[in-house]
Amino acid sequence: MNFFIWLFVGAIIGWVASKIMRTDAQQGIFLNMVVGIVGAMIGGYLISPLVGVGTINQRDFSAAGLLVSLVGAVILLGIANFISRGRVR
């Protein structure tokens, strides 16, 4: 059951991050899930040591843990946008 909650929360975090970064039209639900979960990993490595809270990947579903995961997802989308703009279309 925790696995499905983790996927659901990851999808919501990815969706919110894509709304913040204005990339929602380019992503589906699966990519939102991936962005939320991978973003939580990035937040866990970069932000968690600074603020002392976990992420959704560490089963911390508190408000601070969700915020750290969201910031990590926004960082991930920012990096993806930076890389994609550098390419010739």
Secondary structure, DSSP 8 states (H G I E B T S, - for coil): -HHHHHHHHHHHHHHHHHHHTT-GGG--HHHHHHHHHHHHHHHHHHTHHHH----GGGT--SHHHHHHHHHHHHHHHHHHHHHHHTS--
